[in-house]
Amino acid sequence: MKRLSIIALLLLVLALALAACGGGADEAAEAPAEEAEAPAEEAEAPAEEEVEEPAEVAAGSVGIVLPTKEEPRWIQDETRFRDAFDAAGYEVEILFSEGDSAKERSNVEDLITKGVQVIILTPHDGAAAAAAAEAARDAGVKVVAYDRLILDTEAVDYYVTFDSIAVGEAQGQYLVDKASGSGNPLYLYAGAATDNNAFLFFEGAWNVLQPKIADGTFVIKNSSEAEALQDKAELTRDEMANIIGQVTTNWDFNDAKNLSEANLTATTAEDKGDVFILAPNDGTARAIADSFAADADVSSYVVTGQDAEIASVQYIIDGKQSMTVLKDVRTLVADAIAAGIAFLEGETPEETNTYNNGVIDVPAKPSVVISVDQENVQEEVIDSGYWDASEFTGLE
């Protein structure tokens, strides 16, 4: 009976997560209603089976700590988490750390005090978050790292993520596919040096771009550290850190805008023309795209992104951003919810991979990613129900 209950809850959760994204809302709402009746039939089972189900399981509580309200993606995740856990009958409290590791630690301690049984945490700084995770572990609370890995601690029970190296590889491959000839100007940008994902994204992009840098297809224009390493296929973490230190956007729109403008000011007209830009995510991609579009010496640009934010999907439709990597957060949220419920039920979440955080190999379940540009934006973003067509203009 317990297994049936979990399955029914997950079906309900997944359906509501899909509905929250605007796709197939009516159909999705009807299906779980039928599934939800199954546990009611189970309630007619013999009394001794009812006694085996602990009452506190249904009343489990989950705390979620997200990094910031400044990026649309995390606001979207908040809504999906809240709707899904509420629908599944679990108490949930969601707090934001506002890009501050001290606030993050305070949020975790607050959730521990309130008696949550599972904490789902997206760290602002992967290493700094170790102390918060250890406080949770000491209190008997399960810790799920969400989207970003918590580093340098044993106090991580599970990691829900996308294949971050595959994200970078998709970005790099898009640039390679669009390039021809030799000597193409390449501008590199990265996420925050405090975020382990920034290293994984860059590693994936370097895997694809480095051979084409070495053979002269691309010429790096904004990082002396990357230039010095252009013939090295595999970079150490310290070497990547040196490059990222030069080209970090800190995942911030304004930082990306200021850095890209400074790069353009420092280069000559010969370093521009038809350019190729590795931008780490959608928010920074839009800022960087605006900078390059405003430079009279830039004839055209190809710029990457990730997250399929509404604003960037519109930029893609309008031809102002070349591509994004769709990481279907409906899947990621559903996986995090499934992990949380499994821990509440005393079970072990599904494991398909592990990620080393510097101390242990953390059980994980990475999800697939999809490259999206003008050619497939309708199919992958609209027809899939990820975003509703009413959010955009210019669709055919």
N, C-alpha and C positions, 0 to 999 in steps of 0.2 A: 504493500500500500504506500509506503514511504516513497519508493521509486516512482510510482504513478503520480504521486502528488508533486514531486519535483518536476517531472516531465510536463505536467499540466501547467505549472507555474511558468516554466521556461517558454512554453508555447505562447502563453499570454503576454509575457514580457517581450518576446521577439515581435509579436504582432503590434504591440503598442509602440515599440521603438520604430518600426516601419511607418506607422501612422504619424508619428511625430515628425518624420521627414517629409510629409506631404504626399506620399505616394500610396495609392490604393487604400485610402483611409477607410472607405465604406466596407470593402471586402475584408480588409484586415481586422476590422472591428467585429465582424460577424463570426469569423472563424474561431477566435479564442473563446467566444461566448459558448459555442458548442463544446469546446474542449473543457471549459471550466465546469461543465456539468458532471464530468467523469468523477471527480472527487466526491460529489454529492452522493453518487450511487455507492461509492465505497463506504460512505458513512453508515450504510445499512448492514455492513459486515458484522460478524459476531463481536460482542462487547470486549472479549479478551484481546482482540486485535487493536481496538481503540486505545486500550490501556498502554500498549507498547509505544505509542506515539507521544513523546514528551510535549507538554503544552507550550513550553518556552520556545520551541523551534519556530512555531508560527509567529511568535512575537519577537523574532530576532531583529536586531538593529544594526545598521551599517552607517559608518561615517565616511564621507568623501571629501578629500582636500584637493582642489584644483589650483593651478598656479596663478591665474590672473583673469580679470574681467576685461582686460584691454584687447584681447584677441577674440574675435567672434566665435572661433572654434570652441572655446571653453564654455562660452555661454550656451552654445548649442548642446554641448555635452551635459551641462547642468540640467537642462530641460529633459533630455532623454533619460538621464539617470533618475530624476525625480519621478517622472511619469511611470517609468517601468517598475521601480521598486514599490511605489505606492500601489500600483495595480496588482503587484504580486503579493501585497499584504505585509510588506516589511517596512519598518520605520527607517527613514533615511534623513540624515542631516548633511548638507553640503556647504562647505566653507571655502573661501578663496584666500590665498596667501599673498596676493598683490605683489608678486615678484620679490618677496622678502623671506629669506630662510628662517629668520627669527619668528616672523608671523606664522610661518608654516609649522614650526615646532609648537608654538602656542596653540594653534588650531588642533594639532594632534593631541596635545595634553588635555584640551577642553573636551574632545571627543572621548578620550579615555575616562575622564571624570564622569561623563554622562552615561558611561556603561556600554558603549558600542562593542560589538563582538568582532566586527571586521572593519578595517580601515583600508579604503582604496585611495592611494596617494600618487599624485603626479608631482614629482619633486621639482622645485625651482632650480636647485643645485643638487645634483645626484649624490655628491659626497657629503654635503652638509646635511642632507636628509637622513643620513645614517643614524644620527642621534635620536631623531624623532621615531624612526622605525624601531630602534632598540627600546625606547620607552614603551612603545606599544607592545612589543614582544614581552617585556618584563611584566606587563599588566595582563598577559594572557590573551592579547588581541591579535588576530591574524592580520598580516600586512600584504596587500596586493599592490605592487607597483603598476601604475597605469600609464601606458604610452612612453614613459621615460623610466629608465632603470635606476633604482636606488643602489648606490655604490658602497663598496668597502665595509660591508656588514653581513653577518649571517641572518639578520633579522628581516629577511624578505621571504615570504612563503610562496609567492607566485608573481609572474610578470605577464601582463596582457599587453601586446604590442603588435605593430605591423613589422614586416621585415624591413628594417631601416636601411640596411645595405642595399636591398632591392630598390628602395626609393631613390637613393643616390644613383644607382646604376641606370634606372629609368630616365633620370634627368640627364645624365651624361650621354646616354645613348641617343636621346632626342637631339642634342647638340651635334653629335657625330653624324647622325642621319641627315641633318639639314646643311652640313658643311660640304664644300667642294673646293678643289684646288689646294693651295697651301698658303701659309702666312695669315690665316684668319685670326683677327684680334680676339683674345679670350679674356674675359674678366671673371674672376672667381670671387664668390661671396659665401659666407658660412653662417651657421647659427651661433648660439652662445657657447663660449668655451667651457661654461659650467654645466652644460647639458651633454650627457653621453651620446644622445641621439645625433647631435651636431657632428660628432666624430664619425659615427656610423654612416650618416648621409654623405659626408665628405669622402670617406673611404670608398663607398660604392661608386661615387662619381669619378674619383681618381682611378679606380679600376678600369673604367671605360675610357676616360679622357687621356690618361697618361701615354698610352701607345700612340695616340694621335698628336700629342704634344711632342713626343720624342721624334716622330717622323716629319714634323714640320707643318702638319695640317693646321694646328693651332699655335699661336704665339701668345704666351701669358703677358698681360700688360699691367697688372696691378699688384703683383706680389713677388718681391725679390726672393722670398723664402721658397715659394713654389718654383720659381725659375731655377734656383740652385739645385732643386731636387727633381727636375723634369725628366731625368733619365732613370729614375728609380721607380720601379713598378710597385713595390710594397714599402709603405712608409711606417715607421714606428709611431707610437702614440705621441712621443715628444716631437717628432718631425711634423706630424699633423697639427700639434698644438702651436708650433711656431707659425705655420701657415695660417691657421684659423685666427691666431692673435693679430695678424695683419689685416684679415678680411672679414672679421666678425661683424655681424649686424646686431648681435645680442637679441635676435628675434624682434627687433624694434623698428617700426616704420620710419621714425625720424632718424635713428642711427643709420639705417640703410640709405635714406635719402642723403644725409650729410656725407657719408662715406663715398657713395657713388658720385656725387657732385665733386668731391675733393679729387677722386680718381680722374675724372674727366678734365678737371682743371690742370692736373699735373701732367697729362699726356698731350701729345701733339695731334694734329689732324691726321697724320699718317697712322696713328694708333687707333683710329676710329673707322669711319667708313661703314662696312657691313660687319657688325660685331656679334659676338656670341657671349651669352652671360649665364653663368651658373648662379642662380638665386635660390636660397635654401627653402623658402616657403612662400605662400601667396602674399602675405602682408608685405614682406620685404620685396617680393617681385614687383608689386605695383609701384612701390616707392622708387625702386631702381629703374623700372621701365619709364616712369615719368621723367626721371633725370636724363636718361639717354634720349628720349623722344624730344626733349627740349634743347638738345645740343645740335647746333647747325651742322657740325662736322660728322654726325652720325647719319649715314644713309639709310640703314635698316638695322634691326636687332632681332635676335632670337633669344628669348629669356624663359627660363624654367620657373617652376613653382611647385607647391604641394599643398594639399588640404581641400581643394575644390571649394573654397569659400565663395559665397554668392557674388561678392564684388569682383573676384578674379575670374569666375565663370563669365561674368558680363564683359570683363576685359578681353577674355578669349574670343567671345562672340564678336566684339568690336575690333579685334585685331591688335589690341594693345598689349596683350600677354600671349606668349606662344603656346604654352602648355601648363598643365598642372598634373600632379600625381594624386589621383583619387584614392584616398584611404577611407573606405566606407566605415565611418565611425558608428554606423548602426551595428555593424558586425563587432567592432571593438567594444562598444558599450554592452552588447549582448554577451560577449565573452567575459567581460568584467562582472556582469550581473550573475552569470552562471557560476563563476568562481566564488563570488560572495555567497551565493546560496549554497553551493557545495560545502563551503567551510561552516556555514550556519547549521547545516544538516550533519556535520561531522564527517563529511566525505572529502575526497581528493579531486580537485579540478583536473580536467583533461590536459595532458602534457604531450606536446608534439616536438618540442625543442628545449634547449637550455641556453642561458646566456650567463657568462661569467661576469660577476660584478667586482672582481678583484679579490674576493674572499671565497665565494661559493659559486657553484653552477645553479642558477635560479631556474626552476621549472617554468616553462612558458608555452604560449600558444600564439605564434605570430600569424597574422592574417595577410592575404595577398593584396597587391596594389595594382592600379590600372593607370596607364598614361592617357591623358585626355587633351585633345586639341580641337580645333574647329571641325575637323572631319568626323569625330565621334562624340562630340559633346552632347548632341541630342540623344543618342542611344545610351551613353553611359551615365549621364547626369540627369536627364529629364525622363526618358522612357523607363529608366530603372527605378524612378520614384525617389531618387536621392534629393532632388529639389523639384519644386513645382514650376511649371513653365511660366506661371504668373509672376514669378520673381524677376523675369528677364524681359528685355526688349530685343528685337532684331532676330528672333528665331524664325526660321522658315516654317 
